């Protein structure tokens, strides 16, 4: 599976570079690759500082830990994408570093993370929370037996928007 993903990565990157080079020329393509790397690392530095500041706020209880962790995961993924050589990975990395992109992807990432770790993420007009789902003997998927609040910081402060840092 990893070999297949690596081959797919190579094919996509080579095809993108060849296509861009045929459209704008080889020198401009090299300039675009270097420029995207520079812009990506500048964005990474600023957004990395922002995520660290938000992590400090979350430890004090001033922000939702779920949103900050999701942002941190996306900034880390962006760093990896920027380190991996290529035009497509560089553009994807830059997109992950732009706050509106992260705001749009955050609910999806929280949902995926909650499902992966056996949690239920909820969102509503009063805020959102993450609950650990407990199931009793004989429980089906339709019945919720018990739930324990894991992250209630936003539920007690409805003025905080969970989709903004």
Number of C-alpha atoms within 10 A of each C-alpha: 6 7 8 9 10 11 12 12 15 13 11 16 17 15 13 15 18 14 13 17 16 11 11 11 12 14 10 14 19 15 11 16 18 14 14 19 21 14 12 25 20 14 20 22 13 11 18 18 12 16 19 13 12 22 21 15 15 18 11 9 12 15 21 26 21 24 24 24 18 21 28 20 16 21 25 17 16 26 22 14 21 24 15 13 13 20 24 20 19 27 18 15 28 24 16 26 27 16 15 13 13 23 18 12 16 23 19 13 19 21 15 15 16 18 12 10 9 13 21 20 20 14 12 9 9 14 19 24 21 23 19 17 15 13 14 10 6 7 11 10 7 6 10 12 12 11 14 11 13 14 16 15 21 22 18 12 15 14 11 18 16 21 15 14 16
